[in-house]
Amino acid sequence: MAAILITGAHGQLGNELKVVSKNFYGYDYIFTDIDTLDLTNPKQTEDFIKRNRPDWIINCAAYNLVDKAESEPEAAMLVNGTAVKNIADVIKGSECRFIHISSDYVYDGLSNVPYNENSVPNPVSAYGRSKLAGEKYALLHHGSMIIRTSWLYSSFGNNFVKTILSHAREKESLKVVYDQVGTPTYAADLAGAIMKIVSGVIRNQFALNAGIYNYSNEGVCSWYDFAEEIIHLAGLACQVNPVLSKEYQTAAKRPAFSVMDKNKIKDNYGIQIPNWRTSLAKCMKLLK
Ligand SMILES: NC(=O)c1ccc[n+]([C@@H]2O[C@H](COP(=O)([O-])OP(=O)(O)OC[C@H]3O[C@@H](n4cnc5c(N)ncnc54)[C@H](OP(=O)(O)O)[C@@H]3O)[C@@H](O)[C@H]2O)c1
């Protein structure tokens, strides 16, 4: 029975993998988070992996505080970079498959056409630089697949959807930036895509082609459009006012455009990706 280790399992994607894994039975799942496996500890990471001998590792652990990372870049690098090296060091040269999750924030946002996996990364924030470092460490192992995702949300954990809902319930109006354009990703969809790939490879439906892949929902929007749709679906009356990023200062710079081309993951693994509005509606039903 294939053993699948999922790290960072208390987070949004980790929790969605717990849900989705129930539809993919016959595997031995090991869910961990910092309380059971602190990936920044190389000895603990080595001991855990050697003891449990997973066939697959899906790394959902991360430091995701994009603004805070500007003042504590070492903390971001430790979880998003060094911890990934700790995993890669243990499995390097082995048959263990490694799926590591990265971010659209490795892109600089200067493009006006969707980024594909051959686009040269050029992060504009400490968080983005730490995620790019993690990719490079993951690729030290020959069996690594990196999935870059964007604007992740879920019914689990904290995210933009929940923040907008809570503000919209308390305020008459909100200001949201409209000059940052990308695509939201429902973590449940990403979890489903990951398990489709894992189970397809285990059942020899297709081979795992190591390397970098983009995954988000389909479609394009600004954070303003995203907020509008959340409030509309929730049936709230709060007015959303568009503002420019320069009028809404944050510690970290964010890419102005981070729409990703997903053809590689769709073509290689037959993944069908829902439109962001359809998936947001599904998540909102769970939140009601
Ligand atoms: N969230 C987004 O908008 C977004 C966008 C693009 C890409 N991504 C990427 O997508 C992946 C999944 O994100 P997510 O939103 O599901 O993350 P999340 O909800 O923040 O979950 C990450 C989990 O990792 C845990 N963790 C932190 N340090 C750890 C350590 N040293 N050892 C083991 N576990 C540790 C966290 O615990 P604590 O909560 O206790 O720290 C948390 O439970 C990440 O790689 C992330 O960078 C996320």
The ligand as an ORCA input file, in Angstrom:
! r2SCAN-3c Opt
* xyz 0 1
  N      -2.425     31.033      1.121
  C      -2.233     31.549     -0.105
  O      -2.871     32.516     -0.535
  C      -1.207     30.920     -1.004
  C      -0.979     31.497     -2.269
  C      -0.043     30.893     -3.098
  C       0.648     29.768     -2.700
  N       0.407     29.253     -1.465
  C       1.148     28.057     -1.046
  O       0.252     26.961     -0.959
  C       0.700     26.060      0.060
  C      -0.436     25.782      1.025
  O      -0.815     27.021      1.603
  P      -1.914     27.117      2.745
  O      -2.643     28.394      2.538
  O      -2.649     25.841      2.847
  O      -0.975     27.295      4.009
  P      -1.408     27.460      5.540
  O      -2.877     27.403      5.664
  O      -0.667     28.642      6.067
  O      -0.814     26.119      6.170
  C       0.549     25.919      6.301
  C       0.751     24.990      7.472
  O       2.149     24.747      7.611
  C       2.424     24.766      8.994
  N       3.836     24.991      9.266
  C       4.488     26.163      9.470
  N       5.762     25.941      9.791
  C       5.943     24.595      9.785
  C       7.049     23.752     10.064
  N       8.225     24.264     10.443
  N       6.895     22.422      9.979
  C       5.700     21.895      9.646
  N       4.598     22.639      9.392
  C       4.720     23.983      9.458
  C       1.563     25.902      9.494
  O       1.457     25.874     10.900
  P       1.226     27.304     11.656
  O      -0.101     27.801     11.174
  O       1.256     26.903     13.094
  O       2.349     28.197     11.237
  C       0.256     25.585      8.791
  O      -0.535     24.642      9.500
  C       1.924     26.727      0.696
  O       3.091     26.250      0.095
  C       1.755     28.183      0.335
  O       2.971     28.898      0.310
  C      -0.515     29.792     -0.602
*
